[in-house]
Amino acid sequence: MEQNTEHVHCLIIGSGPAGYTAAIYAARAAMKPVLYQGIQPGGQLTITTEVENYPGYPEGIQGPEMMVDFEKQATRMGADIRFGLATSVDFSSRPFKVTIDEEKLMTADAVIIATGASAKWLGIESEQRLNGFGVSACAVCDGFFFRGKEVAIVGAGDTACEEAIYLSKLATTVHMIVRKGEDGMKASKVMQDRVKATPNIKVYWHSETDEIIGENKVTAVRIRNNQTGEKTEVPVSGFFVAIGHQPNSDIFKGFLDMDEAGYILTVPGTSKTNIEGVFAAGDVQDKIYRQAVTAAGSGCMAALDAERFLSAAGHV
């Protein structure tokens, strides 16, 4: 292991808007950052088609193309971008230790975690096949494309209710698929009441998604009542999955403070974790906003926080 060890001032784990923005700022501050892209270079935006709500792109941009732009900018600033997955960490002492691909040991004076979160999916074939072609896990990102059309959403928590209400302002009808009955809905009472009070949200209780129908785009959803077995086919143009997100934080458990869902806790108004010198940015620590622009902003914060930490410690 020893001969395969490398030391850096600033190590960035993850390559979405948060990771790349952190790399841009860290490189400009002469911190010589090394960024490992992880299992999905570019993060969740690589499975998003059109991005219309990121400032500076008046005509909109494809998610993967936008992430290529972020990467090019970070590289031009001098960041060392590498392909590789962080598989374990040891934050018990400094320098911090991060193992890449279970074989290379990186030691770092400061670590910025930008590993993001992954949407939870239903696990049916048509969902993955039509992902980006009418299937989405983010109503705020993609609801705009379904103005004046009918859409379906699956989920039973507060996020699902919020997204159903958001979609109801754009779509003609929102077909909401809920696995349990009213008494089994996870959402708070106030959110359930708001859904019920919205005239163009139609709730299908005791129901599951049997199939999303369409060849190159979503045309309908087949809903199965799990009490009667009856199947109903509903024409829709969009299908939204709102059954939650999973932060990609497993390897940091035991070192960093997290909430019950696994989101890394940061000191409010900063990117600082409970370990001095370890910072977290983007969706791995943000379960509220989860937007590209907020992730980028928190990546900037993490790089600035890391720069102050390294400067105070005499490393930069």
Short mmCIF file of the C-alpha atoms (twelve columns), coordinates in Angstrom:
data_MODEL
# 
_entry.id   MODEL 
# 
loop_
_atom_site.group_PDB 
_atom_site.id 
_atom_site.type_symbol 
_atom_site.label_atom_id 
_atom_site.label_alt_id 
_atom_site.label_comp_id 
_atom_site.label_asym_id 
_atom_site.label_seq_id 
_atom_site.Cartn_x 
_atom_site.Cartn_y 
_atom_site.Cartn_z 
_atom_site.pdbx_PDB_model_num 
ATOM 1   C CA . MET A 1   0.000   0.000  0.000   1 
ATOM 2   C CA . GLU A 2   2.783   2.424  0.886   1 
ATOM 3   C CA . GLN A 3   4.226   2.767  -2.613  1 
ATOM 4   C CA . ASN A 4   0.719   3.583  -3.927  1 
ATOM 5   C CA . THR A 5   0.206   6.580  -1.636  1 
ATOM 6   C CA . GLU A 6   -0.105  10.209 -2.728  1 
ATOM 7   C CA . HIS A 7   -0.488  13.332 -0.621  1 
ATOM 8   C CA . VAL A 8   -2.488  16.418 -1.682  1 
ATOM 9   C CA . HIS A 9   -3.524  19.658 0.011   1 
ATOM 10  C CA . CYS A 10  -7.166  19.503 -1.048  1 
ATOM 11  C CA . LEU A 11  -9.034  16.383 -2.107  1 
ATOM 12  C CA . ILE A 12  -12.511 16.706 -3.625  1 
ATOM 13  C CA . ILE A 13  -14.750 13.638 -3.784  1 
ATOM 14  C CA . GLY A 14  -17.546 13.891 -6.362  1 
ATOM 15  C CA . SER A 15  -18.103 15.619 -9.679  1 
ATOM 16  C CA . GLY A 16  -21.500 17.273 -9.867  1 
ATOM 17  C CA . PRO A 17  -22.037 21.045 -9.720  1 
ATOM 18  C CA . ALA A 18  -20.799 21.130 -6.095  1 
ATOM 19  C CA . GLY A 19  -17.585 19.187 -6.721  1 
ATOM 20  C CA . TYR A 20  -16.646 20.981 -9.924  1 
ATOM 21  C CA . THR A 21  -17.392 24.442 -8.476  1 
ATOM 22  C CA . ALA A 22  -15.281 23.595 -5.426  1 
ATOM 23  C CA . ALA A 23  -12.494 22.543 -7.813  1 
ATOM 24  C CA . ILE A 24  -12.720 25.822 -9.763  1 
ATOM 25  C CA . TYR A 25  -12.428 27.928 -6.591  1 
ATOM 26  C CA . ALA A 26  -9.793  25.701 -4.970  1 
ATOM 27  C CA . ALA A 27  -7.623  25.741 -8.102  1 
ATOM 28  C CA . ARG A 28  -7.828  29.524 -8.395  1 
ATOM 29  C CA . ALA A 29  -6.757  29.777 -4.754  1 
ATOM 30  C CA . ALA A 30  -3.592  27.741 -5.505  1 
ATOM 31  C CA . MET A 31  -4.776  24.799 -3.383  1 
ATOM 32  C CA . LYS A 32  -3.835  22.342 -6.176  1 
ATOM 33  C CA . PRO A 33  -7.035  20.318 -5.772  1 
ATOM 34  C CA . VAL A 34  -7.376  16.726 -6.928  1 
ATOM 35  C CA . LEU A 35  -10.941 15.692 -7.742  1 
ATOM 36  C CA . TYR A 36  -12.136 12.108 -8.064  1 
ATOM 37  C CA . GLN A 37  -15.259 11.891 -10.208 1 
ATOM 38  C CA . GLY A 38  -16.879 8.857  -8.622  1 
ATOM 39  C CA . ILE A 39  -19.152 6.253  -10.136 1 
ATOM 40  C CA . GLN A 40  -21.250 8.782  -12.089 1 
ATOM 41  C CA . PRO A 41  -19.036 11.588 -13.459 1 
ATOM 42  C CA . GLY A 42  -21.199 14.708 -13.623 1 
ATOM 43  C CA . GLY A 43  -23.659 13.390 -11.050 1 
ATOM 44  C CA . GLN A 44  -27.438 13.460 -11.351 1 
ATOM 45  C CA . LEU A 45  -27.340 16.090 -14.101 1 
ATOM 46  C CA . THR A 46  -25.978 13.480 -16.498 1 
ATOM 47  C CA . ILE A 47  -29.390 11.762 -16.400 1 
ATOM 48  C CA . THR A 48  -31.222 15.061 -16.914 1 
ATOM 49  C CA . THR A 49  -31.944 16.161 -20.447 1 
ATOM 50  C CA . GLU A 50  -32.850 19.839 -20.754 1 
ATOM 51  C CA . VAL A 51  -31.727 22.244 -17.998 1 
ATOM 52  C CA . GLU A 52  -33.564 25.556 -18.316 1 
ATOM 53  C CA . ASN A 53  -33.277 26.981 -14.801 1 
ATOM 54  C CA . TYR A 54  -29.491 27.387 -14.438 1 
ATOM 55  C CA . PRO A 55  -28.513 31.075 -14.774 1 
ATOM 56  C CA . GLY A 56  -26.353 32.000 -17.739 1 
ATOM 57  C CA . TYR A 57  -27.838 29.587 -20.264 1 
ATOM 58  C CA . PRO A 58  -30.639 31.630 -21.851 1 
ATOM 59  C CA . GLU A 59  -31.476 28.925 -24.400 1 
ATOM 60  C CA . GLY A 60  -31.189 26.106 -21.849 1 
ATOM 61  C CA . ILE A 61  -28.594 23.337 -22.010 1 
ATOM 62  C CA . GLN A 62  -28.446 19.568 -21.874 1 
ATOM 63  C CA . GLY A 63  -27.454 18.291 -18.416 1 
ATOM 64  C CA . PRO A 64  -24.486 16.178 -19.609 1 
ATOM 65  C CA . GLU A 65  -23.203 19.063 -21.768 1 
ATOM 66  C CA . MET A 66  -23.399 21.437 -18.818 1 
ATOM 67  C CA . MET A 67  -21.315 19.064 -16.689 1 
ATOM 68  C CA . VAL A 68  -18.700 18.855 -19.474 1 
ATOM 69  C CA . ASP A 69  -18.529 22.677 -19.357 1 
ATOM 70  C CA . PHE A 70  -18.051 22.589 -15.569 1 
ATOM 71  C CA . GLU A 71  -15.283 19.999 -15.906 1 
ATOM 72  C CA . LYS A 72  -13.492 21.952 -18.662 1 
ATOM 73  C CA . GLN A 73  -13.566 25.107 -16.566 1 
ATOM 74  C CA . ALA A 74  -12.173 23.310 -13.500 1 
ATOM 75  C CA . THR A 75  -9.418  21.750 -15.636 1 
ATOM 76  C CA . ARG A 76  -8.546  25.108 -17.204 1 
ATOM 77  C CA . MET A 77  -8.148  26.588 -13.723 1 
ATOM 78  C CA . GLY A 78  -5.647  23.870 -12.890 1 
ATOM 79  C CA . ALA A 79  -7.725  21.263 -11.034 1 
ATOM 80  C CA . ASP A 80  -6.512  17.678 -11.417 1 
ATOM 81  C CA . ILE A 81  -9.648  15.756 -12.447 1 
ATOM 82  C CA . ARG A 82  -9.409  11.985 -12.194 1 
ATOM 83  C CA . PHE A 83  -11.651 9.007  -12.765 1 
ATOM 84  C CA . GLY A 84  -12.001 6.884  -9.640  1 
ATOM 85  C CA . LEU A 85  -14.319 6.020  -6.775  1 
ATOM 86  C CA . ALA A 86  -13.648 6.708  -3.102  1 
ATOM 87  C CA . THR A 87  -14.259 3.347  -1.417  1 
ATOM 88  C CA . SER A 88  -13.259 4.019  2.204   1 
ATOM 89  C CA . VAL A 89  -12.024 6.828  4.440   1 
ATOM 90  C CA . ASP A 90  -10.233 7.354  7.726   1 
ATOM 91  C CA . PHE A 91  -10.885 10.793 9.208   1 
ATOM 92  C CA . SER A 92  -9.623  9.884  12.700  1 
ATOM 93  C CA . SER A 93  -6.410  11.915 12.289  1 
ATOM 94  C CA . ARG A 94  -4.737  14.340 9.909   1 
ATOM 95  C CA . PRO A 95  -3.732  14.030 7.175   1 
ATOM 96  C CA . PHE A 96  -7.034  12.413 6.257   1 
ATOM 97  C CA . LYS A 97  -6.927  9.093  4.427   1 
ATOM 98  C CA . VAL A 98  -9.154  8.259  1.449   1 
ATOM 99  C CA . THR A 99  -8.842  4.996  -0.460  1 
ATOM 100 C CA . ILE A 100 -9.649  5.131  -4.185  1 
ATOM 101 C CA . ASP A 101 -10.934 2.024  -5.992  1 
ATOM 102 C CA . GLU A 102 -9.903  -0.062 -2.965  1 
ATOM 103 C CA . GLU A 103 -6.228  0.191  -3.951  1 
ATOM 104 C CA . LYS A 104 -4.784  3.718  -4.051  1 
ATOM 105 C CA . LEU A 105 -4.344  5.611  -0.791  1 
ATOM 106 C CA . MET A 106 -4.740  9.380  -0.933  1 
ATOM 107 C CA . THR A 107 -3.807  11.520 2.053   1 
ATOM 108 C CA . ALA A 108 -5.106  15.081 2.237   1 
ATOM 109 C CA . ASP A 109 -4.843  18.123 4.476   1 
ATOM 110 C CA . ALA A 110 -8.466  19.027 3.663   1 
ATOM 111 C CA . VAL A 111 -11.304 17.034 2.126   1 
ATOM 112 C CA . ILE A 112 -14.390 18.374 0.351   1 
ATOM 113 C CA . ILE A 113 -17.205 15.832 0.093   1 
ATOM 114 C CA . ALA A 114 -19.523 16.398 -2.876  1 
ATOM 115 C CA . THR A 115 -20.778 12.857 -3.442  1 
ATOM 116 C CA . GLY A 116 -24.372 13.943 -3.991  1 
ATOM 117 C CA . ALA A 117 -27.510 11.885 -3.592  1 
ATOM 118 C CA . SER A 118 -29.248 9.326  -5.741  1 
ATOM 119 C CA . ALA A 119 -32.949 9.313  -6.461  1 
ATOM 120 C CA . LYS A 120 -34.754 6.203  -5.306  1 
ATOM 121 C CA . TRP A 121 -36.454 4.455  -8.202  1 
ATOM 122 C CA . LEU A 122 -39.302 1.977  -8.457  1 
ATOM 123 C CA . GLY A 123 -37.079 -0.552 -10.200 1 
ATOM 124 C CA . ILE A 124 -39.189 -1.283 -13.282 1 
ATOM 125 C CA . GLU A 125 -37.604 -1.598 -16.728 1 
ATOM 126 C CA . SER A 126 -39.725 1.064  -18.439 1 
ATOM 127 C CA . GLU A 127 -38.780 3.618  -15.773 1 
ATOM 128 C CA . GLN A 128 -35.071 3.395  -16.633 1 
ATOM 129 C CA . ARG A 129 -35.663 3.094  -20.379 1 
ATOM 130 C CA . LEU A 130 -37.764 6.292  -20.449 1 
ATOM 131 C CA . ASN A 131 -35.665 8.193  -17.904 1 
ATOM 132 C CA . GLY A 132 -35.149 11.635 -19.452 1 
ATOM 133 C CA . PHE A 133 -37.896 10.980 -22.003 1 
ATOM 134 C CA . GLY A 134 -40.831 11.835 -19.779 1 
ATOM 135 C CA . VAL A 135 -39.675 10.036 -16.633 1 
ATOM 136 C CA . SER A 136 -38.066 12.289 -14.014 1 
ATOM 137 C CA . ALA A 137 -37.204 12.311 -10.326 1 
ATOM 138 C CA . CYS A 138 -37.383 16.106 -10.025 1 
ATOM 139 C CA . ALA A 139 -40.653 17.970 -10.580 1 
ATOM 140 C CA . VAL A 140 -39.050 21.376 -9.926  1 
ATOM 141 C CA . CYS A 141 -36.411 20.627 -12.597 1 
ATOM 142 C CA . ASP A 142 -38.665 19.178 -15.282 1 
ATOM 143 C CA . GLY A 143 -42.292 20.078 -14.528 1 
ATOM 144 C CA . PHE A 144 -42.069 23.124 -16.799 1 
ATOM 145 C CA . PHE A 145 -41.862 20.858 -19.870 1 
ATOM 146 C CA . PHE A 146 -45.336 19.471 -19.157 1 
ATOM 147 C CA . ARG A 147 -47.370 22.672 -19.086 1 
ATOM 148 C CA . GLY A 148 -50.900 22.014 -20.266 1 
ATOM 149 C CA . LYS A 149 -50.396 18.233 -20.249 1 
ATOM 150 C CA . GLU A 150 -51.377 15.389 -17.957 1 
ATOM 151 C CA . VAL A 151 -48.748 13.875 -15.659 1 
ATOM 152 C CA . ALA A 152 -48.464 11.154 -13.030 1 
ATOM 153 C CA . ILE A 153 -46.483 11.190 -9.797  1 
ATOM 154 C CA . VAL A 154 -45.742 8.321  -7.443  1 
ATOM 155 C CA . GLY A 155 -45.015 8.854  -3.744  1 
ATOM 156 C CA . ALA A 156 -46.682 9.408  -0.394  1 
ATOM 157 C CA . GLY A 157 -44.401 11.705 1.612   1 
ATOM 158 C CA . ASP A 158 -44.204 15.471 2.021   1 
ATOM 159 C CA . THR A 159 -41.908 15.795 -1.016  1 
ATOM 160 C CA . ALA A 160 -44.371 13.882 -3.204  1 
ATOM 161 C CA . CYS A 161 -47.205 16.138 -2.010  1 
ATOM 162 C CA . GLU A 162 -45.154 19.298 -2.576  1 
ATOM 163 C CA . GLU A 163 -44.192 18.152 -6.065  1 
ATOM 164 C CA . ALA A 164 -47.794 17.155 -6.894  1 
ATOM 165 C CA . ILE A 165 -48.976 20.639 -5.873  1 
ATOM 166 C CA . TYR A 166 -46.150 22.248 -7.870  1 
ATOM 167 C CA . LEU A 167 -47.097 20.168 -10.925 1 
ATOM 168 C CA . SER A 168 -50.792 21.018 -10.486 1 
ATOM 169 C CA . LYS A 169 -49.969 24.636 -11.346 1 
ATOM 170 C CA . LEU A 170 -48.471 23.559 -14.677 1 
ATOM 171 C CA . ALA A 171 -50.272 20.386 -15.745 1 
ATOM 172 C CA . THR A 172 -53.952 20.010 -16.535 1 
ATOM 173 C CA . THR A 173 -54.287 16.931 -14.296 1 
ATOM 174 C CA . VAL A 174 -51.873 15.302 -11.857 1 
ATOM 175 C CA . HIS A 175 -52.513 11.602 -11.278 1 
ATOM 176 C CA . MET A 176 -50.991 10.772 -7.878  1 
ATOM 177 C CA . ILE A 177 -50.245 7.112  -7.189  1 
ATOM 178 C CA . VAL A 178 -50.171 6.158  -3.487  1 
ATOM 179 C CA . ARG A 179 -49.375 2.593  -2.409  1 
ATOM 180 C CA . LYS A 180 -51.373 2.666  0.829   1 
ATOM 181 C CA . GLY A 181 -54.696 4.147  1.890   1 
ATOM 182 C CA . GLU A 182 -55.209 7.603  3.362   1 
ATOM 183 C CA . ASP A 183 -54.300 6.382  6.854   1 
ATOM 184 C CA . GLY A 184 -50.973 5.001  5.601   1 
ATOM 185 C CA . MET A 185 -49.774 8.153  3.851   1 
ATOM 186 C CA . LYS A 186 -46.410 9.368  5.202   1 
ATOM 187 C CA . ALA A 187 -46.977 13.046 4.444   1 
ATOM 188 C CA . SER A 188 -47.916 15.478 7.193   1 
ATOM 189 C CA . LYS A 189 -51.614 16.203 7.674   1 
ATOM 190 C CA . VAL A 190 -51.272 19.743 6.330   1 
ATOM 191 C CA . MET A 191 -49.676 18.509 3.090   1 
ATOM 192 C CA . GLN A 192 -52.298 15.793 2.654   1 
ATOM 193 C CA . ASP A 193 -55.038 18.384 3.128   1 
ATOM 194 C CA . ARG A 194 -53.445 20.650 0.524   1 
ATOM 195 C CA . VAL A 195 -53.336 17.794 -1.992  1 
ATOM 196 C CA . LYS A 196 -56.986 16.914 -1.348  1 
ATOM 197 C CA . ALA A 197 -57.965 20.579 -1.710  1 
ATOM 198 C CA . THR A 198 -56.278 20.845 -5.143  1 
ATOM 199 C CA . PRO A 199 -59.004 20.129 -7.710  1 
ATOM 200 C CA . ASN A 200 -56.753 18.879 -10.522 1 
ATOM 201 C CA . ILE A 201 -54.865 16.305 -8.405  1 
ATOM 202 C CA . LYS A 202 -56.482 12.886 -8.654  1 
ATOM 203 C CA . VAL A 203 -55.235 10.453 -5.985  1 
ATOM 204 C CA . TYR A 204 -55.195 6.708  -6.625  1 
ATOM 205 C CA . TRP A 205 -55.184 5.039  -3.201  1 
ATOM 206 C CA . HIS A 206 -53.910 1.478  -2.630  1 
ATOM 207 C CA . SER A 207 -52.236 1.683  -6.019  1 
ATOM 208 C CA . GLU A 208 -48.882 0.891  -7.610  1 
ATOM 209 C CA . THR A 209 -47.257 1.555  -10.967 1 
ATOM 210 C CA . ASP A 210 -47.665 -1.534 -13.108 1 
ATOM 211 C CA . GLU A 211 -45.937 -0.119 -16.187 1 
ATOM 212 C CA . ILE A 212 -44.917 3.170  -17.798 1 
ATOM 213 C CA . ILE A 213 -46.025 3.006  -21.412 1 
ATOM 214 C CA . GLY A 214 -44.261 4.543  -24.402 1 
ATOM 215 C CA . GLU A 215 -41.575 3.834  -26.967 1 
ATOM 216 C CA . ASN A 216 -39.408 6.956  -27.218 1 
ATOM 217 C CA . LYS A 217 -41.465 9.064  -24.808 1 
ATOM 218 C CA . VAL A 218 -44.031 8.523  -22.074 1 
ATOM 219 C CA . THR A 219 -47.578 8.189  -23.422 1 
ATOM 220 C CA . ALA A 220 -49.436 6.530  -20.508 1 
ATOM 221 C CA . VAL A 221 -49.120 4.797  -17.158 1 
ATOM 222 C CA . ARG A 222 -50.800 1.556  -16.166 1 
ATOM 223 C CA . ILE A 223 -51.883 1.697  -12.526 1 
ATOM 224 C CA . ARG A 224 -52.689 -1.454 -10.544 1 
ATOM 225 C CA . ASN A 225 -55.013 -1.380 -7.525  1 
ATOM 226 C CA . ASN A 226 -53.246 -3.596 -4.999  1 
ATOM 227 C CA . GLN A 227 -56.504 -4.532 -3.254  1 
ATOM 228 C CA . THR A 228 -58.603 -5.549 -6.247  1 
ATOM 229 C CA . GLY A 229 -55.871 -6.243 -8.809  1 
ATOM 230 C CA . GLU A 230 -57.732 -4.042 -11.292 1 
ATOM 231 C CA . LYS A 231 -55.509 -2.212 -13.798 1 
ATOM 232 C CA . THR A 232 -56.222 1.228  -15.219 1 
ATOM 233 C CA . GLU A 233 -54.366 2.820  -18.119 1 
ATOM 234 C CA . VAL A 234 -54.119 6.612  -17.866 1 
ATOM 235 C CA . PRO A 235 -52.751 8.734  -20.736 1 
ATOM 236 C CA . VAL A 236 -49.932 10.988 -19.439 1 
ATOM 237 C CA . SER A 237 -46.947 12.792 -20.961 1 
ATOM 238 C CA . GLY A 238 -44.790 12.860 -17.829 1 
ATOM 239 C CA . PHE A 239 -44.123 10.446 -14.977 1 
ATOM 240 C CA . PHE A 240 -42.471 11.716 -11.783 1 
ATOM 241 C CA . VAL A 241 -40.904 9.486  -9.157  1 
ATOM 242 C CA . ALA A 242 -40.992 11.077 -5.689  1 
ATOM 243 C CA . ILE A 243 -40.218 8.217  -3.330  1 
ATOM 244 C CA . GLY A 244 -37.163 9.882  -1.848  1 
ATOM 245 C CA . HIS A 245 -33.442 10.367 -2.303  1 
ATOM 246 C CA . GLN A 246 -30.536 8.509  -0.771  1 
ATOM 247 C CA . PRO A 247 -27.443 10.586 0.076   1 
ATOM 248 C CA . ASN A 248 -24.212 8.926  -1.068  1 
ATOM 249 C CA . SER A 249 -22.654 9.061  2.386   1 
ATOM 250 C CA . ASP A 250 -22.206 5.433  3.491   1 
ATOM 251 C CA . ILE A 251 -18.391 5.470  3.507   1 
ATOM 252 C CA . PHE A 252 -18.365 8.448  5.917   1 
ATOM 253 C CA . LYS A 253 -20.525 6.769  8.568   1 
ATOM 254 C CA . GLY A 254 -18.791 6.568  11.928  1 
ATOM 255 C CA . PHE A 255 -16.761 9.715  11.246  1 
ATOM 256 C CA . LEU A 256 -19.266 12.418 10.259  1 
ATOM 257 C CA . ASP A 257 -22.470 13.468 11.965  1 
ATOM 258 C CA . MET A 258 -25.546 12.716 9.841   1 
ATOM 259 C CA . ASP A 259 -29.298 12.917 10.162  1 
ATOM 260 C CA . GLU A 260 -31.459 9.802  10.296  1 
ATOM 261 C CA . ALA A 261 -31.616 9.627  6.479   1 
ATOM 262 C CA . GLY A 262 -27.821 9.802  6.079   1 
ATOM 263 C CA . TYR A 263 -27.471 13.451 5.011   1 
ATOM 264 C CA . ILE A 264 -24.201 14.906 6.326   1 
ATOM 265 C CA . LEU A 265 -24.813 17.631 8.906   1 
ATOM 266 C CA . THR A 266 -22.976 20.915 8.362   1 
ATOM 267 C CA . VAL A 267 -22.686 23.946 10.618  1 
ATOM 268 C CA . PRO A 268 -25.521 26.257 9.434   1 
ATOM 269 C CA . GLY A 269 -24.268 28.878 6.992   1 
ATOM 270 C CA . THR A 270 -21.052 26.943 6.300   1 
ATOM 271 C CA . SER A 271 -19.854 23.704 4.720   1 
ATOM 272 C CA . LYS A 272 -18.089 22.603 7.926   1 
ATOM 273 C CA . THR A 273 -18.725 19.105 9.274   1 
ATOM 274 C CA . ASN A 274 -18.045 17.932 12.836  1 
ATOM 275 C CA . ILE A 275 -14.450 17.153 11.809  1 
ATOM 276 C CA . GLU A 276 -12.234 20.193 11.334  1 
ATOM 277 C CA . GLY A 277 -10.801 20.134 7.811   1 
ATOM 278 C CA . VAL A 278 -13.606 18.031 6.295   1 
ATOM 279 C CA . PHE A 279 -16.276 19.934 4.373   1 
ATOM 280 C CA . ALA A 280 -19.494 18.847 2.659   1 
ATOM 281 C CA . ALA A 281 -21.304 20.485 -0.257  1 
ATOM 282 C CA . GLY A 282 -24.218 19.792 -2.560  1 
ATOM 283 C CA . ASP A 283 -26.928 17.176 -2.278  1 
ATOM 284 C CA . VAL A 284 -25.036 14.948 0.167   1 
ATOM 285 C CA . GLN A 285 -25.834 17.591 2.800   1 
ATOM 286 C CA . ASP A 286 -28.898 19.288 1.265   1 
ATOM 287 C CA . LYS A 287 -32.242 17.501 1.325   1 
ATOM 288 C CA . ILE A 288 -34.286 20.677 0.949   1 
ATOM 289 C CA . TYR A 289 -33.289 22.473 -2.262  1 
ATOM 290 C CA . ARG A 290 -31.381 19.879 -4.326  1 
ATOM 291 C CA . GLN A 291 -30.835 22.174 -7.314  1 
ATOM 292 C CA . ALA A 292 -27.764 22.524 -9.526  1 
ATOM 293 C CA . VAL A 293 -27.410 26.210 -8.679  1 
ATOM 294 C CA . THR A 294 -27.608 25.676 -4.899  1 
ATOM 295 C CA . ALA A 295 -25.151 22.775 -5.146  1 
ATOM 296 C CA . ALA A 296 -22.716 24.981 -7.083  1 
ATOM 297 C CA . GLY A 297 -23.086 27.711 -4.466  1 
ATOM 298 C CA . SER A 298 -22.321 25.303 -1.646  1 
ATOM 299 C CA . GLY A 299 -19.296 24.008 -3.594  1 
ATOM 300 C CA . CYS A 300 -17.984 27.568 -3.652  1 
ATOM 301 C CA . MET A 301 -18.561 27.819 0.116   1 
ATOM 302 C CA . ALA A 302 -16.689 24.562 0.715   1 
ATOM 303 C CA . ALA A 303 -13.642 25.716 -1.269  1 
ATOM 304 C CA . LEU A 304 -13.552 29.045 0.584   1 
ATOM 305 C CA . ASP A 305 -13.965 27.291 3.949   1 
ATOM 306 C CA . ALA A 306 -11.196 24.835 2.995   1 
ATOM 307 C CA . GLU A 307 -8.903  27.663 1.900   1 
ATOM 308 C CA . ARG A 308 -9.323  29.442 5.262   1 
ATOM 309 C CA . PHE A 309 -8.714  26.185 7.112   1 
ATOM 310 C CA . LEU A 310 -5.560  25.350 5.122   1 
ATOM 311 C CA . SER A 311 -4.267  28.904 5.412   1 
ATOM 312 C CA . ALA A 312 -4.739  28.910 9.194   1 
ATOM 313 C CA . ALA A 313 -3.031  25.501 9.406   1 
ATOM 314 C CA . GLY A 314 -0.087  26.807 7.347   1 
ATOM 315 C CA . HIS A 315 -0.616  24.468 4.385   1 
ATOM 316 C CA . VAL A 316 -1.329  27.113 1.720   1 
# 
